[in-house]
Amino acid sequence: MPDKIPSSDGSLSPVQSTGGNVFGVPAGNPGAKPASGPSTGHHLAPIPGQPTKPGIPDWNPILDELPYGLAVFSPEQQLLHENSTFRDLLGYGIQEKGGIESWLRALSTDAAHASKLIETWREYLWRNQLTQVFSLKSSNQKIREIEFRSSLLPDGGITLTIQDVTEKHRTQENLHQGKLKFRALFSHSETGIVLVDRTGRIIEANPAFLKLSGQALSQLRLNTLAGLLHPRDAEALEQEEAALFKSIDSGNGAGQVVSREIWLRAKENEVKTKLTFCPVGEDAPSRSMGIYLFEKPSTSNEVNEQLATKLQALAVKAQALIASVPDLIILINPDLSISDYAPPPKPWEEISPDKSWRNKLITEVWPALGNLVEESLPKVLKNGENVCAEIRGEDGDLFSFEVNLAACGNSQTIAVIRNQSELRRLREGSGWLEEAFAKARDAVLICDATGRIQHTNVSGAALVGVSCEELVGKRLGSLYRSESDQGAGFQRKIAIGLSHSNTWECEEPIVTSEGVTVKCTSEFQLIRNGTKETLLMVTIRTGSSTSTAAAPAQPAGLSDPALSRETTQHSFRNQLQLVTSLFNLEPQGVAARDAFIKWQIRLRSMAQALPYGAGADIAVVPLIRHIADEVCSLTGQGPGRREVIVTGLESISLPAQTATPFSLLMGELVRLIVCEGQRGPGPELYLNLHEAGDSFRLVVRPGTNRRFAFIDRESEIETLEILTEQIQGRLDVPADADPSEQWELLVPLQPN
């Protein structure tokens, strides 16, 4: 594992590499031994307190000047370096948040988004080095589009670069929308439109022109535009176009067009029409084509009547649009006085614009908006930019307004304000409800109409013995596999119970992931999610059961002792998980990290060995699998990847007093492979169980190119031997000369 030293800015800099050439620094001869000292390879930054070696510069200032964020990871996903641009881009650094996955969680919008980010990081960036774009929430609560690129280093680590591509994405989206709008206008316009290249050949025509000419597009593309006109009209048009180009090239014809009445040679006869020519491009080299508009000529009275009709229809549509949008629209003069305004269709509680606002300064009637407009005027009026901002209240004032500022001619600025206060109060004001759900002592599950679990709190996941992510998506009936029906028809039983009332209870036992049966009382409650969806909320209590009418009520503290023990055991499991999560908040030095991982593995392994019922045996195969998932999760590989393959008899189980030291022993064995060794193809560790009389034999074999890697072999072997003695077993460890051979562990099923 590469050593790391803190650099001058607090980041971690690698002082050893297993090979390759990073950032152009020569790696030296990987086969040569150094004259002194334990490290070989190259340095990205000089060791503090020591002189820089000749020819090896201090790379930190150079990397900090890069226009993009840069981070380097070891093969174990350990952060070796991150430059200042990486930390400043989103306001957080990976080291500050305690690791790449904690960093992604801090930048996500919610738990589901965090889970998706971490899954994409593992599958696409870490394993396959693909370019991905994430929508992340920066420290100032703004959503930014960040492009991630990763590349593989020769030693198995990666370099990660990030860039802010928010504006690029918005520009691309605007261009795409612009193309769609042009295509819609081109296709649905009642005016005939023809696109002609610089040679005069027709390259495109819209349906209105095809109808006017009576010809198909394939026929038109065989002709020039001049061939469709009367010769006199074609000659006159050519002369007027030449005069227009000459005027444009001299700088006097910007925005001018050629307009004249001509005779168009249609398929059946000649049609008199009005032609308007618009050049594309401001100078000769950029004029790749021209646009020709064809309209039927009208008399002046007809034009006036049509114009009046269009204006009336436009006024009605504009009034309907203004009345329908939920925005406040303000027209602001250059001196910050209000020229006009359009109030929102419904009054706002937070602010009430009225006629007295006209001709007053915006800074006077709404100081917060006035300051924003005053700061944004140079961007809006001089640079032609659209400014998007937010006005938020703090502390108890949970108002929020989205503001859009844009130029609208005559040096005026239009402000479109949308009131998001109600949404913010709903989102932030109900945060305590989400926290109450997450921290409820009773197990609470939320299911959809098909009985599939959509949400669970921590107590629900702990009761089943899996993580919240693993429980979501399972069928509710799979948790209630009683001896009577093995889970079949359980959803139908719930439906029948709820058909008589919105609330229904049952005392079917829960079956945990280890196969242990837990007595409990489950309450099913129908709840509404909006107007279209009905959800099912399940509350599971393991500390008490529903009393019959004849049974006297028991006072608090006098419930069934077995149920009390189960509740205590569940609580203790949750407390152990909480203790291990606190390690992530500790300083992450090299030595400290190794110690923290050891203790987290030990505590989590012991938590997995706690039985759910008094005197219940622990199934060995599920126990080992859960421990392997915990170790993989702590090393950044994620649970469920099955880096550790467990085979053998599923029926083998151990008594509770033996399961605890056995779980600690398994955690140590898995750690020696997964945490310390180099990665190889395929699974990292194979475990096979088979019975051997009144004992069972566990064969431990590293995967391809894997080996047991020790930090301190003597002390770690001693730890394994002590744990083996506690279960009265025997551990056969191969000689130090060949640490990759398989190990064998003999465990008695009923120790004396």
Phi, psi and omega in degrees: 000128183296140173283158178223151177232150176285132177275182187294334181263009177093353179280168180264130180242134180287141176244003177209141176226151182272006176146176176094179181230107185255127178057029177080005179275123183297137182275352180078192180271110183294343181268348183276146178267142180288156180292325178205159179086157185274345190261150174231177177095219186227169179245136170277334181213148180292150178288129180302138178088354179239149179291147178289135179293147179300136177086352180244104184282168172279110188279341185303309179300326181292313181294328180292340180273354180297143181282004179225158178285139182227132175223145180239134181238146174281172178300339179268016183064028175274134178288122178261327181198145168218135182276172185293328178298322178299317182287325185279337188299319181240000178092352179231148172253157180296316181297321180299325182267000174086017178141163185296319183287323175294325178296316179295322178297320181295334183262000182271163182272333178200181184295319180295319178296320179298317179298319180294319179299313183294321178296318179294321177301313184293313189279319190259324184267312184285314186274322189245357177052051177259152178280131181226151176243123181250144169268112186239150178261114183285177183296337177268016174068021175261142178276125180236148175266116185243127178267126180254131173230132179235147177224144186278134174268157182301332183272006179100349175279185179221157166255139182237125176243142179230144178221146177276113181245025182300309182295323178298316180294320179295321178296316179298319179295319178297318178297318179297316179295323178298319178296319179296318179295318179297317180297320178295316178296317182296318187280326188254001180291142176281349177273135176291130182233133180230132173259128185234135178280179187292344177273356180094000182276140181284127179247341179199147176212144182272168183303326180297320179287324177299321178292321181294318183276338181074018182238156177280158181297323179298326177286321181295325182292348177273354184243165168265163179295322180299330180289344178268355184252160172296140184308320180296318179294321180297318180293315180296320179296319180298320180293318180292324177295318179298319178295322179296315180298320179297320180292320179294317182295333178276353178093011183247356187249017182299130177084358181276156178225168174253127181224129180199160175272135182221168174257121180262128179279095177279179184292321184267319183201180177273139182240130177279128183213162177262125181252134174235127181253128178239114177289149176251118182109140184272344178223168186302316182297330184268359181275088181270342180198172177226158181246130179242129179251136181238121177228147176289132182292150180228157175286164182299320179295317179298319180298315181296318180295315179297319180297317180297319179297316180296320180294320178296317179296321179295320179296319179296315180296319180296319180295319178295322179294314180298323181286337184268331182285141184274031187248156168264126183245127182233132176259121190243132178282166180300332180274013178073012174275153183273117178282315180199170179206156173236113184290160175293155183298331178240141181299147176260142177287328189284324182208144186232091177289144178214184185297337181293346180290330185301136178071001174268159177287138179297329178292341181273316184276332180212086187304318182298315178292323179299316178297321179295315180296318181298319179289332187266349184305317179300319180292321186285310187276320183274317184264350179071025182272155169264128182252125176247130182212175181225137174250117186236146171267155181244173180056241184277345181272096185265040176275155180207130179231132172266128185241132174240124180244134180209153176284144181226026178090160180056032179059023179259157179239135177255132179246123177249116186245127177248133182273112178251017186296316182297319179296319180294317179296323179293319183287311184276330181287338180261011180299327180293333177293318178297320180293321178296320177297315184294325186260006180298138181288326176284148175288128181233126179239139175247123183240155174275186185293340180270359180088013179270133184288126179255325181220151175210150173269177184296322181296323178296316179294320180294324179297317181282337179090025178227176176280164179300320181296323180287329182284324180296132181102343179284156174284139181298323182297337181291345179273345185244065181267078181282168181294336185286316185229000179052032177092345182290133177076006183294322179297324178294322178297321179296316181299319179296317180296321182282344179291337179270336182200157178288350180232137181215143181238153172210163180240033175293138180286153174269140175251119184284174180294337177274001180087009181274135179270129182241124176289138182198168173243126182246132177246127182252129186226127175282134177227153182261136174244088186078208185259348188247340189240137174247128180248164179241122177258128181244122176250122186245123180243127180256352184270350181207164177230161181291127181277147175281170182295328183276339184278135178289148179291138180267133177292163180299139179091354181243030179281177182305124181301323180297318178294324178297320178296320179297317179298317179299318180295317177299316179299319181294321177300315180296321180295321177296319177297322178295318180300317181294326180292336179292337179298333181293344180270354183277162177303145187251050173291170184297306182295319180296320181298316179299317180294318181297316180297318178302312184289325176296318179297317182295316181292317181291325176296316179295324179297323180293336184273355181288129180285158177272334180235160182296125177073009182287141176282159182250125177290130189287313185297310176300325179299312181296320181297318179294320178296317179299319178297319180297317180295315179298321179296319181291335181265010175083007181268346176084139178290158176087356181280348179056050170295337178248117182264121181248125179230164179124193184290125178283345186275351182290132180219160181236150173293159186301321184291336178270332185297325183294305177296328177296320179295321177296320179296317179294322177299320179294317181296316180294321180299321183297337178262306190288322186273327192252326188283168176282149180290149177221173178289145177077189180300155184267338184207139177243133178234128180233130181249139170207150183289147177219076182072236179270017178225177168229148183253130179247118179261124183249117183229125177295155177286186182299131179061022179250161178202158174289123183245124183253145168274313175225093188304316186298312182289325181288322175296322179297321177299316179297320181293320179297315180294325178294321178297324182294332177263008178058037180254192179221130181244121178261109181257129179293166181295158181298337183292334182225078185284358182266357179290161181287147176258156177230135180236125177255122185237122176290140181285330178229086181295153180286000000 
